[in-house]
Amino acid sequence: MTRKGILFVISGPSGVGKGTVREALLEGRDDIQVSISATTRPPRKGEVDGVDYFFMDRETFLKKVEEGLFLEWANVYSNLYGTPRDFVLNHLNNGQDVLLEIDIQGALQVKEKMPEGVFIFLSPPSIEDLAKRLCQRGKDSQKSIEERLAACEQEMQQMCHYDYVVINDRVEDAVSKIEAIIAAERCRIHQ
């Protein structure tokens, strides 16, 4: 009998290092399928359609929302993001674990629809540290950084809805903790 895959959801405030932790976690692993989100935001330098995101215009995205083709979707900083439902469910039903790295709004929607998932909140060591990271990464305008920091306090209050909290003070330590969570969940008797 093939076991059903486990949905692992990693989320946290913008700039906390979700992408960096995901990349380090997946390095050398082939036992977790990463879910690719759809978005209406323009690609950042170096991002590839179908690899980093499925980039689409707003009209196409909203049509897919109407058709119920997203497991979750959210409006984040004036851009739409969504998780293709079939992609995730097909992999889980085939016994593959799926890793979903998304914003907090999306994670809470997924939790409503799939409470059996494993929800991991990635937290910054402090708000000051998060502000420093956002400025140093050089991907966001000053206005965007201010919006993200203003939202962070409210986002931090959502951690009570998660199964685990991992503080991302050092990427290596955060990855080790998430690997331990994955191993423990795979050994769980009742999913």
PyMOL commands that set and color helices and strands:
alter all, ss='L'
color gray80, all
select helices_A, chain A and resi 18-26+58-66+85-93+104-113+127-137+142-161+171-187
alter helices_A, ss='H'
color red, helices_A
select strands_A, chain A and resi 7-11+32-34+38-39+54-55+70-76+79-84+97-101+118-123+164-167
alter strands_A, ss='S'
color yellow, strands_A
deselect
rebuild
show_as cartoon
